[in-house]
Amino acid sequence: MVKKTYRIPGIECAMCAMALQSLEDDVPGVRRANASYRHQRLEVEFDETKVTEEELLAAIVDLGYDVEAIA
């Protein structure tokens, strides 16, 4: 399992956070997705043998959000 944190500019409400948290159900290999609209962040835990980071980022973009890796 890999844990990553991303900055999600443009996430402005609880509904946005819930949409991002749906990654748990919609993307195979995502174990946990915790979004905070207050901090504009998304913490994701995923199995890199089932989903690549590139696929994960593409799924976030498909939801309509920009995404930036946090070092």
Buried (B, 14 or more C-beta within 10 A) or exposed (E): EBEBEBBBEEBEEEEBBEBBBBBBEEBEBBEEBBBBBEEBBBBBBBEEEEBEBEBBBBBBEEBEBEBEEEE
